[in-house]
Amino acid sequence: MCGVVGLFLKNQELSPKLGDMLADMLITMTDRGPDSAGIAIYGDPVDGIKMTVQSDTPDVDFDGLDAALSSDVAASVTIQVVDTHAVITAPRAAEPALRAAIDRRGLRLMGSGTRMEIFKEVGLPRDVADRFGIRGMAGSHGIGHTRMATESAVTTLGAHPFSTAEDQCLVHNGSLSNHNQMRRKLAREGFLTRTENDTEVGATYISSRIAKGDSLGEALEGTLRDLDGFFTFVTGTRNGFGVVRDPIACKPAVLAETDDYVAFGSEYRAFAGLPGIDTARIWEPEPATVYFWER
């Protein structure tokens, strides 16, 4: 049992409130999974590439890191430290060297892209949101997750969201029964996973399909054919987010839509604090049906 939330803003005047609204939604889902939590925020694009990394010893690893990485990649690198995470921004041409430098220094890559930043840690959603200052973050859309570990240990890397491609990430409620088989298949195709978590397999599957030319909708439809088990997937992309439930739809899910936003929650109460929720169209997504919103 886990708690999943998502928010896609149609009205960009709400952009400064995205983090605040997402944090409230996620905190409401705390008792669905209190061991770890995470949020992906899609903000303004950068000219280049940005990578969110994590360290267990940030005071040591992030001290002077901007200068060290700038030297490593022979380009200007800037860093914004956010508790145990840091958002690193660099020119696009420096990306291969930057990835190698991050790996050499033992930093954990949470996600990369032009718009997406991912923040996740062990702990209650309220504590995680406070540590990273989620309430003060602006953007166009985001997804979040609070976890009850079933498929792997309670660790930072085991927390959601999982990102396996630029500006793409996935959160998941449920359990996949064929994730090890699919992990091996993906590895043979050159798409590797880093953890034992079944959700990372789902994220890698979707990004592999998109890399092969599928649209987001087609990739989500593929999960219904190729992934066994019970699941609700909410995936974020550079331009929007999508939702799909397995054919049995045994995990709870609900959507709400107004002229200002589309919201997803594992339970109706996730929407309680959203503006205009009293006039929203609220419904449960159908089993084996793909929903997605993009701009």
Secondary structure, DSSP 8 states (H G I E B T S, - for coil): --EEEEEEESSGGGGGGHHHHHHHHHHHTGGG--SEEEEEEE-S--SSEEEEEE-SSHHHHSTTHHHHHHHHHTS--EEEEETTEEEEEE-GGGHHHHHHHHHHTT-EEEEEESSEEEEEEES-HHHHHHHHTGGG---SEEEEEEE--SSS-SSTTTSS-EEEETTEEEEEEEEESSHHHHHHHHHHTT----SS-HHHHHHHHHHHHHHTT--HHHHHHHHHHH--EEEEEEEE-SSEEEEEE-SS--S--EEEE-SSEEEEESSGGGGTTSTTGGG-EEE---TT-EEEEE-
